[in-house]
Amino acid sequence: MPRDKAMVVGSTGLVGKSLVTHLIEDRVRVKALLRNDKVSSDPILDYIRVNFDNLQLPAETFSDIQDLYICLGTTIKEAGSKEAFQ
């Protein structure tokens, strides 16, 4: 049975994906915010599609969260150069 509840923002990137995997292995219930539709077959993982440019979620989305992890980032390709990435 899951013992804790966490929210992961940026759950599909390198760090976020790894974090979600570890939390699930530790039986932590996870609400994962992401830009695109995704469905989980694990009942303790709930993906929530959001618009990060206009983040509006009902307060109850956060009411039972004990830990919040922000794993937002970018890639060198997306940034355009190593300098812009840094």
Number of C-alpha atoms within 10 A of each C-alpha: 7 12 8 15 19 20 25 23 21 21 25 20 16 13 14 20 16 12 17 24 15 12 19 15 10 12 16 20 23 25 22 23 20 20 16 12 9 12 10 9 7 9 9 17 22 17 20 17 13 17 12 12 7 7 7 9 11 7 8 8 11 15 8 12 15 10 12 14 15 13 17 15 11 12 13 12 10 9 12 10 11 10 8 11 13 9
